[in-house]
Amino acid sequence: MRANNQWGGTKTPLIKVSLYIKLSCFWNLLIKGIVWKHLFDFLLFTLYDYQVVLDSSHSVENIVK
């Protein structure tokens, strides 16, 4: 006999639970990676745009010096 849970179905096997946890972690890392990539691309574009708008005396190389 299988034990019923509170919703009337049978308990989920441990294999399905561990697979769900692995997939959940994978999607979490994938989404974080996509967010970080877009953030990095945005920052690079902003820095490039900042260099183009300003004249050469205000370039990043001269600001760092």
C-alpha positions in Angstrom: 0.0 0.0 0.0 1.1 3.5 -0.8 0.6 6.3 1.7 -1.6 9.1 0.5 -0.6 12.7 1.0 -3.0 15.5 2.1 -4.2 16.0 -1.5 -5.2 12.4 -2.0 -2.3 11.4 -4.3 0.6 9.1 -3.6 3.9 10.3 -2.2 6.4 11.5 -4.8 9.4 9.2 -5.1 12.7 10.5 -3.8 14.2 10.4 -7.3 11.6 12.8 -8.7 12.2 15.2 -5.7 16.0 15.2 -6.3 15.5 15.7 -10.0 13.2 18.6 -9.3 15.8 20.2 -7.0 18.6 19.8 -9.6 16.4 21.3 -12.3 15.4 24.1 -10.0 19.1 24.9 -9.2 20.0 24.7 -12.9 17.2 27.2 -13.9 18.2 29.4 -11.0 21.8 29.5 -12.2 20.8 30.0 -15.8 18.6 33.0 -15.0 21.3 34.5 -12.8 23.8 34.0 -15.6 21.5 35.7 -18.1 20.9 38.6 -15.8 24.6 39.1 -15.1 25.4 39.0 -18.9 22.8 41.7 -19.6 24.1 43.8 -16.8 27.7 43.5 -18.0 26.6 44.2 -21.6 24.7 47.3 -20.4 27.7 48.6 -18.4 30.1 48.1 -21.3 27.7 49.9 -23.7 27.3 52.7 -21.2 31.1 53.1 -20.8 31.6 53.0 -24.6 28.7 55.6 -25.1 30.3 57.7 -22.4 33.6 57.7 -24.3 32.0 58.5 -27.6 30.0 61.5 -26.3 32.9 63.1 -24.5 35.9 64.5 -26.4 39.3 62.8 -26.2 40.5 64.9 -23.2 37.9 63.2 -21.1 38.5 59.6 -22.3 38.7 56.9 -19.7 42.4 56.6 -20.2 43.0 60.2 -19.3 40.6 60.1 -16.4 42.4 57.1 -14.9 45.8 58.9 -15.3 
